[in-house]
Amino acid sequence: MLYLTRKIGESVIINDNIEVTVIDIRGKSIKLGFTFPTDATVLRREIFERIQAENRAAAAGSEALAQAIKSRGPVGRGPVGQGQGQPKGGSEPSG
């Protein structure tokens, strides 16, 4: 981890296109300003961690579903035309 000392109004530049500026300091709290490309994603750590946990849970659920389907084997079907509700003789009732 990199530690830096900055005063109000001073900045650091990351990867030539992200600027972090110290805006205000009050007691133990620091207000930072960020300038970054519009395609960059910025999340608070607790939100990022929650999304990661939800993604892992969804992936585990998908894997469990895939394993359950795989273990059942293929679902068999009868010959075409032999389903329920269709006459077996192949002729239409006259009437």
WOPEBEL-V324031 format. One record per helix or strand of 2 or more residues. SS is the DSSP state (h for helix, s for strand). FROM is the first residue (numbers start at 1). TO is the last residue. Records with the same first field share a line. If there is no record, write none. Layout:
BEGIN
SS->FROM-TO + FROM-TO
END
This chain:
BEGIN
s->11-14 + 18-26 + 29-35
h->45-72
END
